[in-house]
């Protein structure tokens, strides 16, 4: 094996080691997350005032 091939082999091994470490780190980070909390829906319907309804009819407001 010539020196260039040796350097390429070392680089490939180093890249693979970095990929494995990144995967382990990512998995550890994912397992530490808290479960997502459910969103609470609004219980009161939104009321529309007279001016909100009037504003829909005004030109230039879309």
DRENTOR-802148 format. One record per atom (N, C-alpha, C): residue in one letter; residue number from 0; x, y, z; atom name. Coordinates in Angstrom, 2 decimals, padded with zeros to 5 digits. Each point is the difference from the previous one (the first is absolute). Layout:
BEGIN
+----+-----+---------+---------+---------+----+
: aa :   i :       u :       v :       w : at :
+----+-----+---------+---------+---------+----+
:  a : NUM :       X :       Y :       Z : CA :
...
+----+-----+---------+---------+---------+----+
***
This chain:
BEGIN
+----+-----+---------+---------+---------+----+
: aa :   i :       u :       v :       w : at :
+----+-----+---------+---------+---------+----+
:  x :   0 :  000.85 : -001.17 :  000.00 :  N :
:  x :   0 : -000.85 :  001.17 :  000.00 : CA :
:  x :   0 :  000.90 :  001.23 :  000.00 :  C :
:  x :   1 : -000.27 :  000.90 : -000.94 :  N :
:  x :   1 :  000.84 :  001.21 : -000.07 : CA :
:  x :   1 : -000.47 :  001.04 :  001.03 :  C :
:  x :   2 :  000.79 :  001.03 :  000.24 :  N :
:  x :   2 : -000.34 :  000.98 :  001.05 : CA :
:  x :   2 : -001.33 :  000.72 : -000.24 :  C :
:  x :   3 : -000.34 :  000.27 : -001.25 :  N :
:  x :   3 : -001.27 :  000.67 : -000.28 : CA :
:  x :   3 : -001.18 : -000.89 :  000.40 :  C :
:  x :   4 :  000.09 : -001.28 : -000.31 :  N :
:  x :   4 : -001.06 : -000.93 :  000.36 : CA :
:  x :   4 : -000.12 : -000.12 :  001.51 :  C :
:  x :   5 :  001.13 :  000.02 :  000.67 :  N :
:  x :   5 :  000.01 : -000.09 :  001.46 : CA :
:  x :   5 : -000.70 :  001.22 :  000.61 :  C :
:  x :   6 :  000.30 :  001.19 : -000.53 :  N :
:  x :   6 : -000.64 :  001.22 :  000.51 : CA :
:  x :   6 : -001.50 : -000.02 : -000.26 :  C :
:  x :   7 : -000.42 : -000.50 : -001.16 :  N :
:  x :   7 : -001.42 : -000.09 : -000.32 : CA :
:  x :   7 : -000.69 : -000.98 :  000.96 :  C :
:  x :   8 :  000.64 : -001.11 :  000.28 :  N :
:  x :   8 : -000.57 : -000.99 :  000.91 : CA :
:  x :   8 : -000.16 :  000.59 :  001.40 :  C :
:  x :   9 :  001.00 :  000.73 :  000.46 :  N :
:  x :   9 : -000.08 :  000.62 :  001.32 : CA :
:  x :   9 : -001.14 :  001.03 :  000.05 :  C :
:  x :  10 : -000.13 :  000.77 : -001.06 :  N :
:  x :  10 : -001.06 :  001.01 : -000.05 : CA :
:  x :  10 : -001.38 : -000.66 :  000.02 :  C :
:  x :  11 : -000.16 : -001.11 : -000.72 :  N :
:  x :  11 : -001.28 : -000.69 : -000.04 : CA :
:  x :  11 : -000.35 : -000.57 :  001.37 :  C :
:  x :  12 :  000.99 : -000.56 :  000.69 :  N :
:  x :  12 : -000.23 : -000.54 :  001.35 : CA :
:  x :  12 : -000.38 :  001.12 :  000.96 :  C :
:  x :  13 :  000.68 :  001.13 : -000.11 :  N :
:  x :  13 : -000.30 :  001.13 :  000.88 : CA :
:  x :  13 : -001.41 :  000.53 : -000.27 :  C :
:  x :  14 : -000.40 :  000.09 : -001.28 :  N :
:  x :  14 : -001.34 :  000.46 : -000.32 : CA :
:  x :  14 : -001.07 : -000.94 :  000.56 :  C :
:  x :  15 :  000.24 : -001.29 : -000.12 :  N :
:  x :  15 : -000.97 : -000.97 :  000.52 : CA :
:  x :  15 : -000.12 :  000.12 :  001.51 :  C :
:  x :  16 :  001.12 :  000.20 :  000.68 :  N :
:  x :  16 : -000.04 :  000.16 :  001.45 : CA :
:  x :  16 : -000.79 :  001.26 :  000.39 :  C :
:  x :  17 :  000.19 :  001.09 : -000.76 :  N :
:  x :  17 : -000.74 :  001.22 :  000.28 : CA :
:  x :  17 : -001.49 : -000.19 : -000.24 :  C :
:  x :  18 : -000.37 : -000.72 : -001.05 :  N :
:  x :  18 : -001.42 : -000.25 : -000.28 : CA :
:  x :  18 : -000.64 : -000.81 :  001.12 :  C :
:  x :  19 :  000.71 : -001.04 :  000.48 :  N :
:  x :  19 : -000.53 : -000.83 :  001.07 : CA :
:  x :  19 : -000.17 :  000.82 :  001.29 :  C :
:  x :  20 :  000.96 :  000.85 :  000.30 :  N :
:  x :  20 : -000.09 :  000.84 :  001.19 : CA :
:  x :  20 : -001.17 :  000.98 : -000.12 :  C :
:  x :  21 : -000.20 :  000.56 : -001.18 :  N :
:  x :  21 : -001.13 :  000.92 : -000.20 : CA :
:  x :  21 : -001.32 : -000.74 :  000.17 :  C :
:  x :  22 : -000.10 : -001.21 : -000.50 :  N :
:  x :  22 : -001.23 : -000.79 :  000.16 : CA :
:  x :  22 : -000.27 : -000.31 :  001.47 :  C :
:  x :  23 :  001.04 : -000.38 :  000.74 :  N :
:  x :  23 : -000.17 : -000.28 :  001.43 : CA :
:  x :  23 : -000.45 :  001.26 :  000.75 :  C :
:  x :  24 :  000.61 :  001.12 : -000.33 :  N :
:  x :  24 : -000.36 :  001.25 :  000.65 : CA :
:  x :  24 : -001.44 :  000.39 : -000.32 :  C :
:  x :  25 : -000.39 : -000.15 : -001.25 :  N :
:  x :  25 : -001.37 :  000.33 : -000.41 : CA :
:  x :  25 : -001.02 : -000.88 :  000.71 :  C :
:  x :  26 :  000.29 : -001.28 :  000.09 :  N :
:  x :  26 : -000.92 : -000.92 :  000.69 : CA :
:  x :  26 : -000.09 :  000.32 :  001.49 :  C :
:  x :  27 :  001.11 :  000.34 :  000.61 :  N :
:  x :  27 : -000.02 :  000.35 :  001.43 : CA :
:  x :  27 : -000.82 :  001.28 :  000.22 :  C :
:  x :  28 :  000.13 :  000.94 : -000.92 :  N :
:  x :  28 : -000.74 :  001.25 :  000.12 : CA :
:  x :  28 : -001.50 : -000.26 : -000.16 :  C :
:  x :  29 : -000.37 : -000.86 : -000.92 :  N :
:  x :  29 : -001.42 : -000.29 : -000.23 : CA :
:  x :  29 : -000.62 : -000.71 :  001.20 :  C :
:  x :  30 :  000.74 : -000.85 :  000.66 :  N :
:  x :  30 : -000.56 : -000.74 :  001.12 : CA :
:  x :  30 : -000.18 :  000.89 :  001.23 :  C :
:  x :  31 :  000.72 :  001.12 :  000.07 :  N :
:  x :  31 : -000.11 :  000.91 :  001.14 : CA :
:  x :  31 : -001.16 :  000.97 : -000.11 :  C :
:  x :  32 : -000.62 :  000.09 : -001.16 :  N :
:  x :  32 : -001.08 :  000.96 : -000.19 : CA :
:  x :  32 : -001.22 : -000.36 :  000.84 :  C :
:  x :  33 : -000.69 :  001.04 :  000.42 :  N :
:  x :  33 : -001.25 : -000.21 :  000.72 : CA :
:  x :  33 : -001.09 : -000.32 : -001.02 :  C :
:  x :  34 : -001.00 : -000.76 :  000.41 :  N :
:  x :  34 : -001.12 : -000.25 : -000.92 : CA :
:  x :  34 : -000.75 :  001.30 : -000.28 :  C :
:  x :  35 : -000.48 :  000.13 : -001.22 :  N :
:  x :  35 : -000.71 :  001.22 : -000.37 : CA :
:  x :  35 : -001.33 :  000.08 :  000.75 :  C :
:  x :  36 : -000.31 :  001.19 :  000.45 :  N :
:  x :  36 : -001.25 :  000.19 :  000.72 : CA :
:  x :  36 : -001.11 :  000.27 : -001.01 :  C :
:  x :  37 : -001.17 : -000.53 :  000.29 :  N :
:  x :  37 : -001.14 :  000.21 : -000.89 : CA :
:  x :  37 : -000.46 :  001.45 :  000.10 :  C :
:  x :  38 : -000.35 :  000.55 : -001.14 :  N :
:  x :  38 : -000.50 :  001.36 :  000.00 : CA :
:  x :  38 : -001.44 :  000.02 :  000.48 :  C :
:  x :  39 : -000.31 :  001.01 :  000.77 :  N :
:  x :  39 : -001.37 :  000.14 :  000.47 : CA :
:  x :  39 : -000.76 :  000.86 : -001.00 :  C :
:  x :  40 : -001.15 : -000.45 : -000.38 :  N :
:  x :  40 : -000.81 :  000.76 : -000.94 : CA :
:  x :  40 : -000.78 :  001.07 :  000.75 :  C :
:  x :  41 : -000.38 :  001.02 : -000.73 :  N :
:  x :  41 : -000.80 :  001.06 :  000.61 : CA :
:  x :  41 : -001.38 : -000.54 :  000.36 :  C :
:  x :  42 : -000.45 :  000.38 :  001.16 :  N :
:  x :  42 : -001.34 : -000.42 :  000.40 : CA :
:  x :  42 : -001.02 :  001.08 : -000.35 :  C :
:  x :  43 :  000.46 :  001.25 : -000.09 :  N :
:  x :  43 : -000.91 :  001.08 : -000.32 : CA :
:  x :  43 :  000.14 :  000.35 : -001.48 :  C :
:  x :  44 : -001.10 :  000.08 : -000.72 :  N :
:  x :  44 :  000.10 :  000.41 : -001.40 : CA :
:  x :  44 :  000.38 :  001.48 : -000.09 :  C :
:  x :  45 :  000.73 :  000.35 : -001.03 :  N :
:  x :  45 :  000.41 :  001.39 : -000.17 : CA :
:  x :  45 : -001.20 :  000.80 : -000.45 :  C :
:  x :  46 : -000.27 :  001.09 :  000.69 :  N :
:  x :  46 : -001.15 :  000.84 : -000.36 : CA :
:  x :  46 :  000.47 :  001.06 : -000.98 :  C :
:  x :  47 : -000.83 :  000.28 : -000.98 :  N :
:  x :  47 :  000.29 :  001.03 : -000.98 : CA :
:  x :  47 : -000.78 :  001.25 :  000.37 :  C :
:  x :  48 :  000.71 :  001.09 :  000.15 :  N :
:  x :  48 : -000.68 :  001.24 :  000.32 : CA :
:  x :  48 : -000.57 :  000.64 : -001.27 :  C :
:  x :  49 : -000.81 :  001.00 :  000.19 :  N :
:  x :  49 : -000.63 :  000.69 : -001.12 : CA :
:  x :  49 :  001.06 :  000.61 : -000.91 :  C :
:  x :  50 :  001.06 :  000.54 :  000.58 :  N :
:  x :  50 :  001.02 :  000.67 : -000.80 : CA :
:  x :  50 :  000.84 : -001.01 : -000.80 :  C :
:  x :  51 :  000.17 : -001.21 :  000.52 :  N :
:  x :  51 :  000.68 : -001.04 : -000.76 : CA :
:  x :  51 : -000.78 : -000.36 : -001.25 :  C :
:  x :  52 : -001.31 : -000.12 :  000.14 :  N :
:  x :  52 : -000.85 : -000.34 : -001.14 : CA :
:  x :  52 : -000.04 :  001.16 : -000.99 :  C :
:  x :  53 : -000.09 :  001.23 :  000.51 :  N :
:  x :  53 : -000.01 :  001.18 : -000.85 : CA :
:  x :  53 :  001.31 :  000.14 : -000.75 :  C :
:  x :  54 :  001.11 : -000.35 :  000.65 :  N :
:  x :  54 :  001.31 :  000.13 : -000.63 : CA :
:  x :  54 :  000.16 : -000.92 : -001.20 :  C :
:  x :  55 : -000.73 : -001.10 : -000.05 :  N :
:  x :  55 :  000.10 : -000.90 : -001.13 : CA :
:  x :  55 : -000.59 :  000.61 : -001.26 :  C :
:  x :  56 : -000.97 :  000.91 :  000.16 :  N :
:  x :  56 : -000.66 :  000.61 : -001.15 : CA :
:  x :  56 :  000.73 :  001.23 : -000.51 :  C :
:  x :  57 :  000.94 :  000.53 :  000.75 :  N :
:  x :  57 :  000.69 :  001.22 : -000.41 : CA :
:  x :  57 :  000.97 : -000.29 : -001.15 :  C :
:  x :  58 :  000.07 :  000.88 : -000.98 :  N :
:  x :  58 :  000.94 : -000.22 : -001.11 : CA :
:  x :  58 :  001.44 :  000.12 :  000.49 :  C :
:  x :  59 :  000.86 : -000.80 : -000.60 :  N :
:  x :  59 :  001.41 :  000.03 :  000.34 : CA :
:  x :  59 :  000.39 : -000.88 :  001.15 :  C :
:  x :  60 : -000.93 : -000.58 :  000.70 :  N :
:  x :  60 :  000.29 : -000.94 :  001.09 : CA :
:  x :  60 : -000.38 : -001.39 : -000.43 :  C :
:  x :  61 :  000.95 : -000.78 : -000.30 :  N :
:  x :  61 : -000.32 : -001.38 : -000.42 : CA :
:  x :  61 :  000.79 : -000.96 :  000.81 :  C :
+----+-----+---------+---------+---------+----+
***
